[in-house]
Protein backbone atom coordinates (compact mmCIF):
# COMPACT_ATOMS: atom_id res chain seq x y z
CA UNK A 1 0.00 0.00 0.00
CA UNK A 2 2.80 2.41 0.88
CA UNK A 3 4.54 1.50 -2.37
CA UNK A 4 1.33 2.01 -4.37
CA UNK A 5 0.55 5.30 -2.54
CA UNK A 6 4.05 6.58 -3.11
CA UNK A 7 3.99 5.74 -6.78
CA UNK A 8 0.61 7.43 -7.13
CA UNK A 9 1.80 10.54 -5.31
CA UNK A 10 4.97 10.65 -7.34
CA UNK A 11 2.98 10.32 -10.55
CA UNK A 12 0.68 13.18 -9.60
CA UNK A 13 3.66 15.30 -8.60
CA UNK A 14 5.42 14.60 -11.87
CA UNK A 15 2.27 15.56 -13.78
CA UNK A 16 2.02 18.79 -11.74
CA UNK A 17 5.67 19.56 -12.37
CA UNK A 18 5.22 18.90 -16.09
CA UNK A 19 2.04 21.04 -16.16
CA UNK A 20 3.79 23.78 -14.22
CA UNK A 21 6.71 23.77 -16.63
CA UNK A 22 4.32 23.91 -19.58
CA UNK A 23 2.36 26.69 -17.89
CA UNK A 24 5.53 28.63 -17.08
CA UNK A 25 6.70 28.32 -20.65
CA UNK A 26 3.28 29.31 -21.99
CA UNK A 27 2.89 32.31 -19.68
CA UNK A 28 6.47 33.44 -20.34
CA UNK A 29 5.86 33.35 -24.08
CA UNK A 30 2.46 35.02 -23.67
CA UNK A 31 3.94 37.73 -21.44
CA UNK A 32 6.79 38.40 -23.84
CA UNK A 33 4.40 38.48 -26.78
CA UNK A 34 2.01 40.84 -25.00
CA UNK A 35 4.85 43.11 -23.87
CA UNK A 36 6.26 43.12 -27.41
CA UNK A 37 2.81 43.96 -28.77
CA UNK A 38 2.44 46.78 -26.26
CA UNK A 39 5.87 48.10 -27.25
CA UNK A 40 4.79 48.08 -30.90
CA UNK A 41 1.53 49.83 -30.02
CA UNK A 42 3.49 52.47 -28.12
CA UNK A 43 5.79 52.94 -31.14
CA UNK A 44 2.72 53.25 -33.39
CA UNK A 45 1.18 55.73 -31.00
CA UNK A 46 4.40 57.73 -30.94
CA UNK A 47 4.37 57.85 -34.74
CA UNK A 48 0.72 58.97 -34.74
CA UNK A 49 1.44 61.71 -32.22
CA UNK A 50 4.49 62.81 -34.20
CA UNK A 51 2.44 62.88 -37.39
CA UNK A 52 -0.30 65.03 -35.85
CA UNK A 53 2.25 67.17 -34.04
CA UNK A 54 3.92 67.86 -37.40
CA UNK A 55 0.55 68.64 -38.98
CA UNK A 56 -0.37 70.99 -36.14
CA UNK A 57 3.07 72.56 -36.21
CA UNK A 58 2.74 73.26 -39.95
CA UNK A 59 -0.73 74.77 -39.49
CA UNK A 60 0.51 76.83 -36.55
CA UNK A 61 3.38 78.20 -38.62
CA UNK A 62 1.01 79.02 -41.48
CA UNK A 63 -1.57 80.76 -39.27
CA UNK A 64 1.14 82.73 -37.45
CA UNK A 65 2.63 83.86 -40.76
CA UNK A 66 -0.83 84.69 -42.14
CA UNK A 67 -1.69 86.71 -39.03
CA UNK A 68 1.56 88.69 -39.32
CA UNK A 69 0.84 89.45 -42.99
CA UNK A 70 -2.75 90.38 -42.14
CA UNK A 71 -1.45 92.77 -39.47
CA UNK A 72 0.52 94.60 -42.19
CA UNK A 73 -2.69 94.85 -44.24
CA UNK A 74 -4.43 96.23 -41.16
CA UNK A 75 -1.71 98.88 -40.91
CA UNK A 76 -2.25 99.74 -44.58
CA UNK A 77 -5.99 100.11 -43.94
CA UNK A 78 -5.38 102.34 -40.92
CA UNK A 79 -2.95 104.55 -42.83
CA UNK A 80 -5.32 104.75 -45.79
CA UNK A 81 -8.21 105.62 -43.48
CA UNK A 82 -6.15 108.31 -41.78
CA UNK A 83 -5.06 109.76 -45.14
CA UNK A 84 -8.72 110.25 -46.16
CA UNK A 85 -9.35 112.77 -43.38
CA UNK A 86 -7.31 115.64 -44.87
CA UNK A 87 -8.89 115.45 -48.37
CA UNK A 88 -12.35 115.42 -46.76
CA UNK A 89 -11.47 118.44 -44.60
CA UNK A 90 -10.14 120.28 -47.68
CA UNK A 91 -13.29 119.47 -49.70
CA UNK A 92 -15.51 120.67 -46.84
CA UNK A 93 -13.42 123.84 -46.42
CA UNK A 94 -13.71 124.54 -50.15
CA UNK A 95 -17.49 124.15 -49.94
CA UNK A 96 -17.58 126.42 -46.89
CA UNK A 97 -15.35 129.04 -48.53
CA UNK A 98 -17.48 129.05 -51.68
CA UNK A 99 -20.53 129.87 -49.57
CA UNK A 100 -18.87 133.28 -49.11
CA UNK A 101 -19.42 134.11 -52.77
CA UNK A 102 -21.94 136.91 -53.12
CA UNK A 103 -24.69 138.03 -55.45
CA UNK A 104 -25.00 136.38 -58.82
CA UNK A 105 -21.76 134.44 -58.24
CA UNK A 106 -23.36 132.37 -55.45
CA UNK A 107 -24.36 129.77 -58.02
CA UNK A 108 -24.62 125.98 -57.75
CA UNK A 109 -22.08 125.50 -60.51
CA UNK A 110 -20.15 122.45 -61.69
CA UNK A 111 -17.40 123.05 -59.12
CA UNK A 112 -19.99 123.00 -56.33
CA UNK A 113 -21.53 119.79 -57.67
CA UNK A 114 -18.17 118.03 -58.04
CA UNK A 115 -17.00 119.19 -54.59
CA UNK A 116 -20.16 117.77 -53.05
CA UNK A 117 -19.62 114.55 -55.00
CA UNK A 118 -15.98 114.45 -53.81
CA UNK A 119 -17.12 114.81 -50.19
CA UNK A 120 -19.62 111.98 -50.73
CA UNK A 121 -16.93 109.78 -52.32
CA UNK A 122 -14.53 110.43 -49.43
CA UNK A 123 -17.22 109.75 -46.83
CA UNK A 124 -18.13 106.54 -48.64
CA UNK A 125 -14.47 105.48 -48.77
CA UNK A 126 -14.02 106.22 -45.06
CA UNK A 127 -17.11 104.16 -44.22
CA UNK A 128 -15.95 101.27 -46.45
CA UNK A 129 -12.43 101.29 -45.02
CA UNK A 130 -13.87 101.44 -41.49
CA UNK A 131 -16.04 98.38 -42.12
CA UNK A 132 -13.13 96.53 -43.74
CA UNK A 133 -10.90 97.41 -40.76
CA UNK A 134 -13.50 95.98 -38.38
CA UNK A 135 -13.67 92.82 -40.51
CA UNK A 136 -9.86 92.61 -40.45
CA UNK A 137 -9.76 92.97 -36.66
CA UNK A 138 -12.32 90.18 -36.35
CA UNK A 139 -10.30 87.94 -38.68
CA UNK A 140 -7.13 88.62 -36.68
CA UNK A 141 -9.03 87.66 -33.52
CA UNK A 142 -10.19 84.41 -35.15
CA UNK A 143 -6.65 83.69 -36.34
CA UNK A 144 -5.30 84.21 -32.84
CA UNK A 145 -8.04 82.02 -31.39
CA UNK A 146 -7.08 79.29 -33.88
CA UNK A 147 -3.41 79.78 -33.00
CA UNK A 148 -4.24 79.36 -29.29
CA UNK A 149 -6.15 76.11 -29.97
CA UNK A 150 -3.26 74.76 -32.05
CA UNK A 151 -0.75 75.69 -29.37
CA UNK A 152 -2.82 74.00 -26.67
CA UNK A 153 -3.19 70.88 -28.82
CA UNK A 154 0.54 70.89 -29.57
CA UNK A 155 1.33 71.30 -25.89
CA UNK A 156 -0.85 68.28 -25.06
CA UNK A 157 0.73 66.31 -27.90
CA UNK A 158 4.20 67.18 -26.63
CA UNK A 159 3.30 66.07 -23.09
CA UNK A 160 1.69 62.86 -24.38
CA UNK A 161 4.75 62.12 -26.54
CA UNK A 162 7.08 62.63 -23.59
CA UNK A 163 4.97 60.24 -21.51
CA UNK A 164 4.92 57.63 -24.28
CA UNK A 165 8.68 58.09 -24.81
CA UNK A 166 9.11 57.41 -21.10
CA UNK A 167 6.85 54.36 -21.33
CA UNK A 168 8.78 53.06 -24.35
CA UNK A 169 12.04 53.36 -22.43
CA UNK A 170 10.79 51.15 -19.55
CA UNK A 171 12.01 47.55 -19.36
CA UNK A 172 11.69 44.74 -16.83
CA UNK A 173 15.00 45.81 -15.37
CA UNK A 174 14.26 49.53 -15.07
CA UNK A 175 14.91 50.59 -11.44
CA UNK A 176 11.86 52.85 -10.89
CA UNK A 177 9.14 50.48 -12.08
CA UNK A 178 6.50 49.75 -9.42
CA UNK A 179 2.99 48.51 -8.79
CA UNK A 180 0.31 51.18 -9.19
CA UNK A 181 -3.05 50.80 -7.50
CA UNK A 182 -6.11 51.30 -9.70
CA UNK A 183 -3.86 51.67 -12.78
CA UNK A 184 -6.22 49.64 -14.90
CA UNK A 185 -9.26 51.66 -13.92
CA UNK A 186 -10.75 53.53 -16.92
CA UNK A 187 -12.04 56.88 -15.75
CA UNK A 188 -14.72 58.97 -17.41
CA UNK A 189 -12.37 61.51 -18.95
CA UNK A 190 -10.84 59.02 -21.40
CA UNK A 191 -11.67 59.64 -25.07
CA UNK A 192 -11.81 57.20 -27.92
CA UNK A 193 -9.10 57.10 -30.61
CA UNK A 194 -11.66 58.38 -33.10
CA UNK A 195 -12.47 61.37 -30.88
CA UNK A 196 -8.74 61.97 -30.42
CA UNK A 197 -8.19 62.08 -34.18
CA UNK A 198 -11.32 64.20 -34.73
CA UNK A 199 -10.14 66.76 -32.15
CA UNK A 200 -6.84 67.43 -33.92
CA UNK A 201 -8.46 67.14 -37.34
CA UNK A 202 -11.03 69.80 -36.38
CA UNK A 203 -8.21 72.10 -35.25
CA UNK A 204 -6.41 71.54 -38.57
CA UNK A 205 -9.58 72.18 -40.57
CA UNK A 206 -10.32 75.33 -38.57
CA UNK A 207 -6.79 76.54 -39.20
CA UNK A 208 -7.17 75.91 -42.94
CA UNK A 209 -10.56 77.65 -42.95
CA UNK A 210 -9.30 80.74 -41.13
CA UNK A 211 -6.18 80.86 -43.28
CA UNK A 212 -8.29 80.71 -46.45
CA UNK A 213 -10.62 83.37 -45.05
CA UNK A 214 -7.60 85.50 -44.26
CA UNK A 215 -6.20 85.05 -47.77
CA UNK A 216 -9.55 86.03 -49.29
CA UNK A 217 -9.75 89.07 -46.98
CA UNK A 218 -6.26 90.17 -48.01
CA UNK A 219 -7.26 89.95 -51.67
CA UNK A 220 -10.37 92.00 -50.86
CA UNK A 221 -8.32 94.60 -48.99
CA UNK A 222 -5.93 94.93 -51.94
CA UNK A 223 -8.86 95.41 -54.28
CA UNK A 224 -10.57 97.94 -51.99
CA UNK A 225 -7.39 99.99 -51.44
CA UNK A 226 -6.67 100.07 -55.17
CA UNK A 227 -10.25 100.96 -56.15
CA UNK A 228 -10.71 103.62 -53.47
CA UNK A 229 -7.43 105.34 -54.39
CA UNK A 230 -8.43 105.36 -58.07
CA UNK A 231 -11.89 106.75 -57.22
CA UNK A 232 -10.47 109.49 -54.99
CA UNK A 233 -7.78 110.48 -57.49
CA UNK A 234 -10.28 110.54 -60.35
CA UNK A 235 -12.76 112.70 -58.44
CA UNK A 236 -9.97 114.98 -57.17
CA UNK A 237 -8.81 115.59 -60.75
CA UNK A 238 -12.40 116.24 -61.89
CA UNK A 239 -12.78 118.89 -59.16
CA UNK A 240 -9.43 120.48 -60.05
CA UNK A 241 -10.32 120.66 -63.75
CA UNK A 242 -13.76 122.12 -62.96
CA UNK A 243 -12.14 124.65 -60.63
CA UNK A 244 -9.57 125.71 -63.23
CA UNK A 245 -12.28 126.07 -65.85
CA UNK A 246 -14.43 128.09 -63.48
CA UNK A 247 -11.53 130.41 -62.66
CA UNK A 248 -10.96 130.94 -66.41
CA UNK A 249 -14.67 131.70 -66.90
CA UNK A 250 -14.71 134.20 -64.04
CA UNK A 251 -11.51 135.85 -65.28
CA UNK A 252 -13.00 136.13 -68.76
CA UNK A 253 -16.20 137.62 -67.35
CA UNK A 254 -14.17 140.03 -65.20
CA UNK A 255 -12.12 141.08 -68.22
CA UNK A 256 -15.29 141.77 -70.22
CA UNK A 257 -16.75 143.75 -67.33
CA UNK A 258 -13.54 145.78 -67.01
CA UNK A 259 -13.70 146.51 -70.74
CA UNK A 260 -17.30 147.68 -70.33
CA UNK A 261 -16.30 149.74 -67.29
CA UNK A 262 -13.52 151.44 -69.25
CA UNK A 263 -16.01 152.17 -72.01
CA UNK A 264 -18.51 153.60 -69.52
CA UNK A 265 -15.84 155.68 -67.82
CA UNK A 266 -14.72 157.08 -71.18
CA UNK A 267 -18.32 157.86 -72.03
CA UNK A 268 -18.79 159.44 -68.58
CA UNK A 269 -15.78 161.68 -69.16
CA UNK A 270 -17.14 162.67 -72.58
CA UNK A 271 -20.55 163.36 -71.07
CA UNK A 272 -19.03 165.47 -68.30
CA UNK A 273 -17.20 167.50 -70.92
CA UNK A 274 -20.44 167.84 -72.88
CA UNK A 275 -22.30 169.04 -69.75
CA UNK A 276 -19.53 171.53 -69.02
CA UNK A 277 -19.77 172.80 -72.61
CA UNK A 278 -23.57 173.09 -72.31
CA UNK A 279 -23.33 174.98 -69.03
CA UNK A 280 -20.72 177.29 -70.52
CA UNK A 281 -22.91 177.84 -73.58
CA UNK A 282 -25.89 178.69 -71.33
CA UNK A 283 -23.73 181.05 -69.34
CA UNK A 284 -22.36 182.59 -72.52
CA UNK A 285 -25.91 183.28 -73.73
CA UNK A 286 -26.67 185.37 -70.66
CA UNK A 287 -24.68 188.33 -72.06
CA UNK A 288 -26.51 188.54 -75.42
CA UNK A 289 -29.84 188.01 -73.67
CA UNK A 290 -29.16 190.78 -71.20
CA UNK A 291 -27.99 193.11 -74.00
CA UNK A 292 -31.08 192.44 -76.09
CA UNK A 293 -33.44 192.82 -73.13
CA UNK A 294 -31.63 195.98 -71.95
CA UNK A 295 -31.97 197.45 -75.46
CA UNK A 296 -35.66 196.63 -75.55
CA UNK A 297 -36.15 198.12 -72.10
CA UNK A 298 -34.32 201.28 -73.17
CA UNK A 299 -36.24 201.65 -76.45
CA UNK A 300 -39.52 201.26 -74.61
CA UNK A 301 -38.78 204.70 -73.12
CA UNK A 302 -38.76 206.49 -76.47
CA UNK A 303 -41.13 209.51 -76.37
CA UNK A 304 -44.42 209.87 -78.19
CA UNK A 305 -44.37 209.04 -81.82
CA UNK A 306 -40.77 207.87 -81.58
CA UNK A 307 -42.10 204.77 -79.81
CA UNK A 308 -42.29 203.12 -83.18
CA UNK A 309 -42.44 199.30 -83.80
CA UNK A 310 -39.69 199.59 -86.30
CA UNK A 311 -37.43 196.93 -87.74
CA UNK A 312 -34.99 197.37 -84.84
CA UNK A 313 -37.76 196.78 -82.33
CA UNK A 314 -38.97 193.79 -84.32
CA UNK A 315 -35.46 192.33 -84.59
CA UNK A 316 -34.72 192.92 -80.89
CA UNK A 317 -37.89 191.11 -79.89
CA UNK A 318 -37.04 188.31 -82.30
CA UNK A 319 -33.49 188.17 -80.88
CA UNK A 320 -34.76 187.91 -77.28
CA UNK A 321 -37.18 185.18 -78.24
CA UNK A 322 -34.50 183.34 -80.18
CA UNK A 323 -31.96 183.58 -77.35
CA UNK A 324 -34.56 182.50 -74.77
CA UNK A 325 -35.58 179.59 -76.97
CA UNK A 326 -31.95 178.54 -77.51
CA UNK A 327 -31.18 178.81 -73.81
CA UNK A 328 -34.19 176.59 -73.09
CA UNK A 329 -33.01 174.10 -75.70
CA UNK A 330 -29.57 174.12 -74.12
CA UNK A 331 -31.12 173.59 -70.67
CA UNK A 332 -33.27 170.72 -71.97
CA UNK A 333 -30.19 169.17 -73.55
CA UNK A 334 -28.27 169.78 -70.30
CA UNK A 335 -31.01 168.06 -68.29
CA UNK A 336 -30.94 165.12 -70.70
CA UNK A 337 -27.13 164.99 -70.52
CA UNK A 338 -27.22 165.07 -66.71
CA UNK A 339 -29.78 162.24 -66.77
CA UNK A 340 -27.51 160.25 -69.07
CA UNK A 341 -24.54 161.03 -66.78
CA UNK A 342 -26.48 159.69 -63.79
CA UNK A 343 -27.30 156.57 -65.80
CA UNK A 344 -23.64 156.19 -66.74
CA UNK A 345 -22.58 156.59 -63.12
CA UNK A 346 -25.18 154.04 -62.00
CA UNK A 347 -23.93 151.70 -64.70
CA UNK A 348 -20.33 152.36 -63.59
CA UNK A 349 -21.26 151.60 -59.99
CA UNK A 350 -23.06 148.42 -61.07
CA UNK A 351 -20.06 147.30 -63.12
CA UNK A 352 -17.66 148.09 -60.28
CA UNK A 353 -19.81 146.06 -57.89
CA UNK A 354 -19.96 143.19 -60.37
CA UNK A 355 -16.18 143.33 -60.85
CA UNK A 356 -15.75 143.33 -57.08
CA UNK A 357 -17.97 140.22 -56.92
CA UNK A 358 -15.78 138.58 -59.56
CA UNK A 359 -12.62 139.55 -57.64
CA UNK A 360 -14.11 138.05 -54.48
CA UNK A 361 -15.01 134.86 -56.38
CA UNK A 362 -11.53 134.67 -57.89
CA UNK A 363 -9.96 135.11 -54.46
CA UNK A 364 -12.09 132.29 -53.08
CA UNK A 365 -11.61 129.89 -56.01
CA UNK A 366 -8.07 130.71 -57.11
CA UNK A 367 -6.36 131.74 -53.87
CA UNK A 368 -8.22 129.91 -51.12
CA UNK A 369 -9.46 126.74 -52.85
CA UNK A 370 -6.85 126.08 -55.55
CA UNK A 371 -3.85 126.82 -53.33
CA UNK A 372 -5.32 124.66 -50.58
CA UNK A 373 -5.88 121.82 -53.06
CA UNK A 374 -2.30 122.06 -54.37
CA UNK A 375 -1.14 120.37 -51.15
CA UNK A 376 -3.65 117.57 -51.68
CA UNK A 377 -2.12 114.27 -52.74
CA UNK A 378 -3.82 110.88 -52.68
CA UNK A 379 -1.29 108.25 -51.55
CA UNK A 380 -1.42 104.57 -52.36
CA UNK A 381 -1.08 102.15 -49.46
C-alpha positions in Angstrom: 0.0 0.0 0.0 2.8 2.4 0.9 4.5 1.5 -2.4 1.3 2.0 -4.4 0.6 5.3 -2.5 4.0 6.6 -3.1 4.0 5.7 -6.8 0.6 7.4 -7.1 1.8 10.5 -5.3 5.0 10.7 -7.3 3.0 10.3 -10.5 0.7 13.2 -9.6 3.7 15.3 -8.6 5.4 14.6 -11.9 2.3 15.6 -13.8 2.0 18.8 -11.7 5.7 19.6 -12.4 5.2 18.9 -16.1 2.0 21.0 -16.2 3.8 23.8 -14.2 6.7 23.8 -16.6 4.3 23.9 -19.6 2.4 26.7 -17.9 5.5 28.6 -17.1 6.7 28.3 -20.6 3.3 29.3 -22.0 2.9 32.3 -19.7 6.5 33.4 -20.3 5.9 33.3 -24.1 2.5 35.0 -23.7 3.9 37.7 -21.4 6.8 38.4 -23.8 4.4 38.5 -26.8 2.0 40.8 -25.0 4.8 43.1 -23.9 6.3 43.1 -27.4 2.8 44.0 -28.8 2.4 46.8 -26.3 5.9 48.1 -27.2 4.8 48.1 -30.9 1.5 49.8 -30.0 3.5 52.5 -28.1 5.8 52.9 -31.1 2.7 53.3 -33.4 1.2 55.7 -31.0 4.4 57.7 -30.9 4.4 57.9 -34.7 0.7 59.0 -34.7 1.4 61.7 -32.2 4.5 62.8 -34.2 2.4 62.9 -37.4 -0.3 65.0 -35.8 2.3 67.2 -34.0 3.9 67.9 -37.4 0.5 68.6 -39.0 -0.4 71.0 -36.1 3.1 72.6 -36.2 2.7 73.3 -40.0 -0.7 74.8 -39.5 0.5 76.8 -36.5 3.4 78.2 -38.6 1.0 79.0 -41.5 -1.6 80.8 -39.3 1.1 82.7 -37.4 2.6 83.9 -40.8 -0.8 84.7 -42.1 -1.7 86.7 -39.0 1.6 88.7 -39.3 0.8 89.5 -43.0 -2.8 90.4 -42.1 -1.5 92.8 -39.5 0.5 94.6 -42.2 -2.7 94.8 -44.2 -4.4 96.2 -41.2 -1.7 98.9 -40.9 -2.3 99.7 -44.6 -6.0 100.1 -43.9 -5.4 102.3 -40.9 -3.0 104.6 -42.8 -5.3 104.8 -45.8 -8.2 105.6 -43.5 -6.1 108.3 -41.8 -5.1 109.8 -45.1 -8.7 110.2 -46.2 -9.4 112.8 -43.4 -7.3 115.6 -44.9 -8.9 115.5 -48.4 -12.3 115.4 -46.8 -11.5 118.4 -44.6 -10.1 120.3 -47.7 -13.3 119.5 -49.7 -15.5 120.7 -46.8 -13.4 123.8 -46.4 -13.7 124.5 -50.2 -17.5 124.1 -49.9 -17.6 126.4 -46.9 -15.3 129.0 -48.5 -17.5 129.1 -51.7 -20.5 129.9 -49.6 -18.9 133.3 -49.1 -19.4 134.1 -52.8 -21.9 136.9 -53.1 -24.7 138.0 -55.4 -25.0 136.4 -58.8 -21.8 134.4 -58.2 -23.4 132.4 -55.5 -24.4 129.8 -58.0 -24.6 126.0 -57.7 -22.1 125.5 -60.5 -20.2 122.5 -61.7 -17.4 123.0 -59.1 -20.0 123.0 -56.3 -21.5 119.8 -57.7 -18.2 118.0 -58.0 -17.0 119.2 -54.6 -20.2 117.8 -53.0 -19.6 114.6 -55.0 -16.0 114.5 -53.8 -17.1 114.8 -50.2 -19.6 112.0 -50.7 -16.9 109.8 -52.3 -14.5 110.4 -49.4 -17.2 109.8 -46.8 -18.1 106.5 -48.6 -14.5 105.5 -48.8 -14.0 106.2 -45.1 -17.1 104.2 -44.2 -15.9 101.3 -46.5 -12.4 101.3 -45.0 -13.9 101.4 -41.5 -16.0 98.4 -42.1 -13.1 96.5 -43.7 -10.9 97.4 -40.8 -13.5 96.0 -38.4 -13.7 92.8 -40.5 -9.9 92.6 -40.4 -9.8 93.0 -36.7 -12.3 90.2 -36.3 -10.3 87.9 -38.7 -7.1 88.6 -36.7 -9.0 87.7 -33.5 -10.2 84.4 -35.2 -6.7 83.7 -36.3 -5.3 84.2 -32.8 -8.0 82.0 -31.4 -7.1 79.3 -33.9 -3.4 79.8 -33.0 -4.2 79.4 -29.3 -6.1 76.1 -30.0 -3.3 74.8 -32.1 -0.7 75.7 -29.4 -2.8 74.0 -26.7 -3.2 70.9 -28.8 0.5 70.9 -29.6 1.3 71.3 -25.9 -0.8 68.3 -25.1 0.7 66.3 -27.9 4.2 67.2 -26.6 3.3 66.1 -23.1 1.7 62.9 -24.4 4.7 62.1 -26.5 7.1 62.6 -23.6 5.0 60.2 -21.5 4.9 57.6 -24.3 8.7 58.1 -24.8 9.1 57.4 -21.1 6.9 54.4 -21.3 8.8 53.1 -24.4 12.0 53.4 -22.4 10.8 51.2 -19.6 12.0 47.5 -19.4 11.7 44.7 -16.8 15.0 45.8 -15.4 14.3 49.5 -15.1 14.9 50.6 -11.4 11.9 52.9 -10.9 9.1 50.5 -12.1 6.5 49.8 -9.4 3.0 48.5 -8.8 0.3 51.2 -9.2 -3.0 50.8 -7.5 -6.1 51.3 -9.7 -3.9 51.7 -12.8 -6.2 49.6 -14.9 -9.3 51.7 -13.9 -10.8 53.5 -16.9 -12.0 56.9 -15.7 -14.7 59.0 -17.4 -12.4 61.5 -19.0 -10.8 59.0 -21.4 -11.7 59.6 -25.1 -11.8 57.2 -27.9 -9.1 57.1 -30.6 -11.7 58.4 -33.1 -12.5 61.4 -30.9 -8.7 62.0 -30.4 -8.2 62.1 -34.2 -11.3 64.2 -34.7 -10.1 66.8 -32.2 -6.8 67.4 -33.9 -8.5 67.1 -37.3 -11.0 69.8 -36.4 -8.2 72.1 -35.3 -6.4 71.5 -38.6 -9.6 72.2 -40.6 -10.3 75.3 -38.6 -6.8 76.5 -39.2 -7.2 75.9 -42.9 -10.6 77.7 -43.0 -9.3 80.7 -41.1 -6.2 80.9 -43.3 -8.3 80.7 -46.5 -10.6 83.4 -45.0 -7.6 85.5 -44.3 -6.2 85.0 -47.8 -9.6 86.0 -49.3 -9.7 89.1 -47.0 -6.3 90.2 -48.0 -7.3 90.0 -51.7 -10.4 92.0 -50.9 -8.3 94.6 -49.0 -5.9 94.9 -51.9 -8.9 95.4 -54.3 -10.6 97.9 -52.0 -7.4 100.0 -51.4 -6.7 100.1 -55.2 -10.2 101.0 -56.1 -10.7 103.6 -53.5 -7.4 105.3 -54.4 -8.4 105.4 -58.1 -11.9 106.7 -57.2 -10.5 109.5 -55.0 -7.8 110.5 -57.5 -10.3 110.5 -60.4 -12.8 112.7 -58.4 -10.0 115.0 -57.2 -8.8 115.6 -60.8 -12.4 116.2 -61.9 -12.8 118.9 -59.2 -9.4 120.5 -60.0 -10.3 120.7 -63.8 -13.8 122.1 -63.0 -12.1 124.7 -60.6 -9.6 125.7 -63.2 -12.3 126.1 -65.9 -14.4 128.1 -63.5 -11.5 130.4 -62.7 -11.0 130.9 -66.4 -14.7 131.7 -66.9 -14.7 134.2 -64.0 -11.5 135.9 -65.3 -13.0 136.1 -68.8 -16.2 137.6 -67.4 -14.2 140.0 -65.2 -12.1 141.1 -68.2 -15.3 141.8 -70.2 -16.8 143.8 -67.3 -13.5 145.8 -67.0 -13.7 146.5 -70.7 -17.3 147.7 -70.3 -16.3 149.7 -67.3 -13.5 151.4 -69.2 -16.0 152.2 -72.0 -18.5 153.6 -69.5 -15.8 155.7 -67.8 -14.7 157.1 -71.2 -18.3 157.9 -72.0 -18.8 159.4 -68.6 -15.8 161.7 -69.2 -17.1 162.7 -72.6 -20.5 163.4 -71.1 -19.0 165.5 -68.3 -17.2 167.5 -70.9 -20.4 167.8 -72.9 -22.3 169.0 -69.7 -19.5 171.5 -69.0 -19.8 172.8 -72.6 -23.6 173.1 -72.3 -23.3 175.0 -69.0 -20.7 177.3 -70.5 -22.9 177.8 -73.6 -25.9 178.7 -71.3 -23.7 181.0 -69.3 -22.4 182.6 -72.5 -25.9 183.3 -73.7 -26.7 185.4 -70.7 -24.7 188.3 -72.1 -26.5 188.5 -75.4 -29.8 188.0 -73.7 -29.2 190.8 -71.2 -28.0 193.1 -74.0 -31.1 192.4 -76.1 -33.4 192.8 -73.1 -31.6 196.0 -72.0 -32.0 197.5 -75.5 -35.7 196.6 -75.5 -36.1 198.1 -72.1 -34.3 201.3 -73.2 -36.2 201.7 -76.4 -39.5 201.3 -74.6 -38.8 204.7 -73.1 -38.8 206.5 -76.5 -41.1 209.5 -76.4 -44.4 209.9 -78.2 -44.4 209.0 -81.8 -40.8 207.9 -81.6 -42.1 204.8 -79.8 -42.3 203.1 -83.2 -42.4 199.3 -83.8 -39.7 199.6 -86.3 -37.4 196.9 -87.7 -35.0 197.4 -84.8 -37.8 196.8 -82.3 -39.0 193.8 -84.3 -35.5 192.3 -84.6 -34.7 192.9 -80.9 -37.9 191.1 -79.9 -37.0 188.3 -82.3 -33.5 188.2 -80.9 -34.8 187.9 -77.3 -37.2 185.2 -78.2 -34.5 183.3 -80.2 -32.0 183.6 -77.4 -34.6 182.5 -74.8 -35.6 179.6 -77.0 -32.0 178.5 -77.5 -31.2 178.8 -73.8 -34.2 176.6 -73.1 -33.0 174.1 -75.7 -29.6 174.1 -74.1 -31.1 173.6 -70.7 -33.3 170.7 -72.0 -30.2 169.2 -73.5 -28.3 169.8 -70.3 -31.0 168.1 -68.3 -30.9 165.1 -70.7 -27.1 165.0 -70.5 -27.2 165.1 -66.7 -29.8 162.2 -66.8 -27.5 160.3 -69.1 -24.5 161.0 -66.8 -26.5 159.7 -63.8 -27.3 156.6 -65.8 -23.6 156.2 -66.7 -22.6 156.6 -63.1 -25.2 154.0 -62.0 -23.9 151.7 -64.7 -20.3 152.4 -63.6 -21.3 151.6 -60.0 -23.1 148.4 -61.1 -20.1 147.3 -63.1 -17.7 148.1 -60.3 -19.8 146.1 -57.9 -20.0 143.2 -60.4 -16.2 143.3 -60.9 -15.8 143.3 -57.1 -18.0 140.2 -56.9 -15.8 138.6 -59.6 -12.6 139.5 -57.6 -14.1 138.0 -54.5 -15.0 134.9 -56.4 -11.5 134.7 -57.9 -10.0 135.1 -54.5 -12.1 132.3 -53.1 -11.6 129.9 -56.0 -8.1 130.7 -57.1 -6.4 131.7 -53.9 -8.2 129.9 -51.1 -9.5 126.7 -52.9 -6.9 126.1 -55.5 -3.9 126.8 -53.3 -5.3 124.7 -50.6 -5.9 121.8 -53.1 -2.3 122.1 -54.4 -1.1 120.4 -51.1 -3.6 117.6 -51.7 -2.1 114.3 -52.7 -3.8 110.9 -52.7 -1.3 108.3 -51.6 -1.4 104.6 -52.4 -1.1 102.2 -49.5 
